Amino acid sequence: MHQVLEAAERVFVSLTGYTGFDRDLSEEILMVVLKTVSAEQQEGYVRQLEAFAAANRERLGQLYGKYGPGGKFADESRCYLTHQPESVVVCERLDIAPLWLEGVWNEELDAELTLERFTKYWRFGLGPS
């Protein structure tokens, strides 16, 4: 998990310049989200995440530029994920295993609306402002 978090932090900070995130919260969320990475995928997951981030750099940049720290529509109280590095992992999982992520998230994290809002931002909220 720590290697995944470090990779996510590198991507997040390179896109946002923001380091004021809650690392404990990151670890708590990642423990749940990484349950959606199959045993076969786990060994190479950091590389998979980095490849996803490279391929989606512009889209991630739009997400954070609009809803993340300092973004035009930033509202951490409505969706704290946009201010957290594990959001990179959540985006990757939304593209790869959305139903599995939703099931695990809703069962283990008491923040159903957070994932719902974040999913809308990632899927539909990145057009021109």
Order of alpha helices (4+ residues) and beta strands (2+ residues): alpha-alpha-alpha-alpha-alpha-alpha-alpha-alpha
